Amino acid sequence: QVQLVESGGGLVQAGGSLRLSCAASGRTISSYGMGWFRRAPGKEREFVAAISWSGGNTYYADSAKGRFTISRDNAKNTVYLQMNSLKAEDTAVYYCAAKIGSSWYSTPVVGYDYWGQGTQVTVSS
């Protein structure tokens, strides 16, 4: 079992930046593909970004490309999401997720095995 706890959310003005963290416990995450998802009010949870086991590969949703950067520090058992140039439409609860298996990423929610509780990001326009 892996427990995931997100932090770093908050209220920021449009154009600002936030750095989300996802701290894992229970097991080392070095063998898990890791991802970030978000759920905006009234919408379904959607894929944001994913990173491979060693961090050498990343994949982003179109909405995140060029503005968000996912990274990981396996020594600290932590995954990060740096979000720049934030927009009002980025307002959502952001979730960290861990994936078991031979593929390091998946975009559907069902592709992930462990989830955190989420952290709220609110971008004011």
Disulfide bonds with the S-S distance in Angstrom:
Cys22-Cys96 2.06
